[in-house]
Amino acid sequence: MEEFSVRWAGFGRRALVGAVWLSAAAPVFAADDERPVTAAIGGRLHLDFATFDNDGRGTPNKDDTEVRRAWIDVSGKFFVVDYKMEADFSGDRVEAKDVYLSRGFGDAGRLTVGQFKQYFSLDDRTGSNYGSFLERGNAGTSLAPLYRLGASWQANPGDFTWAASLYSLESIDAWQVKGRAAGGRATWAPSPAAGDVLHLGISLARELYDNPGASGAPALRIRPRPAGHLSDESRLTLVDFSAGRDTDVDKWSLEYAQVRGPWSWQGEFSGATFDDGLQHGKVLAGYGMVSWFVTGESRGYDRKTGRFARIQDIRHKAGAFELALRYDQMRGDQHLIGLPDLRDGSTEAWTLGGNWYLRDNLRFMLNLIESRNRDRLADVTVDRTRAVTGRLQFDF
């Protein structure tokens, strides 16, 4: 109880910092979009818990709670450009998220410069407020480039979307990561309508890391959490490039999703290759999921960005209820060039989810997870964990 109180006290101090930040921004608020300077406040609060049924192998995961996200953002226009400033106050220190300037050029597209989430995979591009599960799949949490400093161009010609980005591997907060990268994503959704969507997409990225694991740079590892964000003790290292040699990484993801009334289903097949001149590594990941709104609603879809969005038109006073099931697997191997594998492991998880939408911006989420890690060189299971995780979520 004392640890819980300390955690929430720390969050309260950070929330106060956020309030001061918003107060400072208040003088530029403007309701009239014709004014040269405008601002609007947004945010999200995700309060999580997890309880675990661990096996006897390794260190057990501890039952815990956390403020998973406490984001505040200010966005608007400043004369000829649009802007957004977003930060997460949930951790031990404030972490910058979207911090950028952008400008539209009509049908030609939009230029964005600053720090923003890169364009990789449907799972990762769908916001955390709108996913059917507490956490994204393994590829979305461990392969996707996330927030990086760079410049991008995005466009939405007809039923297509595309985006291309040149970015640094640094972010505002993770400046020790050195390197450069390029990536992009394209999607196609022919004439999407409410409750009737077909989505296809592809993502590509090439990242060149400078001496990971040396000269102050963090190691480059793929270590998914199979049983939720608090399951650190169940992490299995699939590849590890931390010897200080420059490492080239090529990433890709193929996307498919459909919405038919209250039903939707989607899947992605993703992968990455790693090469530091002495070792090769490979990671392959895939998931499949199905969702059903018991109360008759449909998942929302944003055709301009090619991703899922907020549900619309909740039909019942008691809210909307969604059931979802996902199977997720990731496998990785690594070897010295010309020699047998040094490591070959895999992780998989089944997740059953239930979401109760009291309003379109307020929901309670519950996930039941069964996960398993295997060392395929030794042909043994090294961890099996069951978890019950939940979240109270509000955004504005």
N, C-alpha and C positions, 0 to 999 in steps of 0.2 A: 504494500500500500504506500509506503514511503517513496519507493522508486516511482510509482505511478504519479504521486503528487508532485514530485520534483519535475517529472517530464511535463506535466500540464502547466506547472508554474513557469517553466522555461518557455513553453508555447505562448503563455499569456504575455510575457515580456516581448516576444517577437511580434505578436499581434498588435501590441501597443506601438511598436516601431512602424508597423504597416499603417496603422491609423494616422500617425504623424505624417507619414509619407503621403497618404491620400489628402490630408488636410492641406499640405503644402501645394498639392496639385489643384485644390478646389478653386482658386481664383480664375483658372482658365476654363472652368466648366461652361458649356454653352449648349442650350437646347436647340438653338436655331442652326441647322446644317449649312445655312448660307453664310454664316460668320466665318472669318478666315482661320480662327483657332477654336477647336472644340475638344471636348474630352468626355469620356464615359467610363464609369467604374464597373469592373467585373471581378469575379472571383469564384473559388470553389473550396469546399471543406470536405475532406474524406476522413472519417474516424473509423479505424479498423480494429478488429480483434482476430486472434487465431488461437486455436487449441489443437494439440497434436497427440496422435497415437503413434509413438516411435517404436521401431523394433529394437533389438538388443545390440545392433551393430553401430559402432561409432558414438559420437556425442549426441545426446538427444536434443531436439529442438524444444525450447521453452515456450509455454503458453504466454501470450503477451498481448498488449494493446499498443497502438501507435496512432499518432496523427499522420496519416499517410501523405496527405497533401493539405496545404493551407495557402492557396495561391490568391494573390491580389493583382489586378492589372488595371492600367489606365490606357485607353486607346482613343484615337480621334484623328483630326487633321491639323496640320500646322502649315497654313498657307497652301503651297502647291504639293505637299507631301502628306501621306498618312503615316501614323506612328503607332507603336505599341510598346509598352513597358510592363513586364510581368515578372513577378518574383514569388518564390516559395518560402514561407516562413515556418515550415514544419520541422526542420532539422536543427542541428546545433548552430548552424549559421544560415543566414539568408542566402538563397541560391537563385541566380538570375535564370529566367526561362526565355521567352520571346522578348528581345530588345532590338527593335529594328525601325527603319524608315522604308517606306515603299511608295511607288507612284504608278498609277495606271496609265496606259497608253491606248485606250480604246480597245478595239478588237485585237490589236497586236499583242496585248498581254500586259503583264505587270512586272516591274523591277523591284526587288527587295534587297536591301543591304543592311547587314548587322548580324545579330545572333537570332537564329530561328531553327525550328525543327526541320531536319532534312527530309527529303521525299523518298521514302522507302517503305513499301508494303502497305496493304490495306489495314492490317491489324495495328501497325504503329501509327498510321496517319489518322485512324479513328480516335477521337479524343477520349480521355479516360472517363469523361462524364457520360459517354454514350456506348461503351462496350458492354457486352452481355455478361462478362465475368470480372471479378475484382482485378485480375492481372491479365496482361496480354500473354500470348503464347511465347515459347522459348525464343523463337527468332526475333519477335518484336522486342523482347527485353534484353537480348544479348548480342544480336547482330546489327540491329538498326542503328544508324549513326547518331540519332537524337539531336540535341541542340549544339550547333557549331557556328562559328563566325564565318561569314561568307557573303556571296552575292548570288542571286537566282533570278530566273525569268520564268514566269508561269503564264499559261494561256488556256483558254477554254473554247476551242473552235467546234461548234456544233455538239455532237455527242461525245467528243473526245476532250480529255484534259492532258496536258503535258507540262512538265517542269524540269528544268536543268539547273544545276548549282555547282559553283566552284567554292570550295570551303577549306578552311584550316581545320586540323584535328584538335586545335585548342578551342576552349570555350571561355567565357568570362571568368568562370570559377576554376576550371581545370586547365590552367595555363601551362602546366608541366608537360602535357601531352603535345609532342611536336610532330609536324608532318603536314601534308597537303592532300587534297582529295577532290574528286569530281563525281557527281552522281546525277541521277534523274529518274523520273517515273512517268509513265503514260498509262492512261485508262480509257476504256470505251464502255459506254452505257447507252444503248440505243433507246432514245425517247423514254427515259425513266419517268414513271408516274407513281403517285402514292399507292403503295401496296403492289407495285409491279415493276421490278427492277432486275435487269441482268447486268452484271458488272464483270469486266475482264481487265486485267492490268499486268504490267511488268515493271520491275524496278532494277536498276543497275547502279553499282558504285565501285570506284577504284580508290583505295586509300593507301598512301605511302607513309609509313611510320618511321620516324627517326629514332634509332637506338632505344627501343622499348626495354625497360628494366635497367637502364644505365644512365648516368649523368643526370640523375634526378627525375627521369621520365618513368612513369609507372609501367609495370609489366602489361603485356598484351595477352589476356587470357579470356577464354569463353567458359563461364561457370554459371549455368542457369540455376534458378531456384525452382525446383519442380513442384513444391507444395506451398507456393505463395511467397509473398515478400518477406515474411518473418522466418522462413525455413532455411536460414543460413547454414545450419549444420548438415543439411541434405545436399549441399552443392557438390557437384562432381566436375573436376577440371577436364574438359574435353580436348582443348589445345592450350599450350603455354609457350609463348614466345617472349622470353624475358632475359635473354643472354646479351642484349645490347646491340645486336646486329639489326641494321635497317631491314624492315619487313614490309613486303608488298601484300596487300589484301584485295581480292576481287570478290564482290558480293552480288547476289541476284535474288530476285523473288518473283514468282508467278502467282497471280491472284485470280480467284473466281468466287463470285457470290451471286445469289438470287434471292429476291423477295417475292413471295406470292401470298398476298393477303396477310394473315397473322403468322404465316410460316416464313422462315428464312433459313438459308444454309450457305455456308462458305468454307473455303479451304485455301491454303497457300502451301507452296513448295519452295523452300528457300535454301540457300547454301552460300558458302564462302571457302576460298582457298587462301592459304598463307604460305609465304616463301621468304626465308631470310638468307638464302644463298647456301645454307648448310642443311636446313631442315624444310620439309614440306608438311603442311597440315591441311585438313579438309573437314568441314562441318556441313552436314545436311540436316534439314529440319522440315517438318511438315505437320499440319494440323487439319482437322476437319471438325466442323461444329454445325449444330442445328438448333434453331430457336423457335419457340411457339408462344405467341401471346394468347393465353387462355381466354382473356377478356375481349379479344377481337381486334386489337390495334395492330399496326404494322411498324416495323423499324423505319426510321426516317433515313433519307439518303440525300446528300448534297451533290448535285450533278456538276456544280462548278468546280469542286475540288476532288470528286471521285472518292468519297468516303461516307461512312454512316454518320448520322446526325441525330438530333433530338427527336423523340417520338412526338407525334402530333395527335390532338383530338382524343384525349382520354375519355372513354365512353361512360364510365361509371363513377358515381360519387365516391365510392370506396377506393378508386384508383385503378391502375392497370397491373396485371400480373403476368410475368414472363417466366417460362421454363427454358433452360438451355443445357445442352450436353456437348462436351468437347473432348476429343482425343488428341494429344499433343506428344510428338516424339522428336528428339534431337540426338544425332550421333556424330562423334568426332574421332579422328585418328591423326597420328603424328609420327613422323619417322625421319631419321637422317637419310639424306639422298642416297639411294642405292642400297639401303639396309632395311631390315624388317621394322615393323611398327614398334615405336617406343610406348605408345599408349593407344588404346582403342576402347572407347566407352560409349555408353548410351544412357539416356534418361527418357522416361515416358510418364505420362500422367493422364488419368481420366478425371474430368471435372463436371459435376452436376451443379447447375446454378439455378437459383430462384431470385427474381427481382420483383419487388413490390414498389410501383411508382405511385406515391401518394399524390404527387403533382408531376408535371413534366420536368421539374428541376429539383425534385426531392424524392429520394428512393432509399429503400433498405435492400441490401444484397446479402445473399447467403450462398456459400460454395462448399461442397463436399468434394474432397480431393483424395485420390488414391495414386501415389507416385512410387516409382521404382527406378533405381540406378543399377547399371550392370557394368562390370569390368569384362569386356569381351575377350581380352587376351587370356585372362584366367578362367573365363566362362563361369563367373559367379555373380550373384546379386550382392551388392555392397551396401545398399540402403533401401528400405521400404518404409514409407511414411504415409500415414493417413492424417488428414487435417480437416477441421471445420473452420472456415474463415468467414468473416462478415464485415459489412460496412454500412454506416449511415452517411449518406452523401447529399450535399446541398450545393447548388451553384446559382449564381446570379449574374 
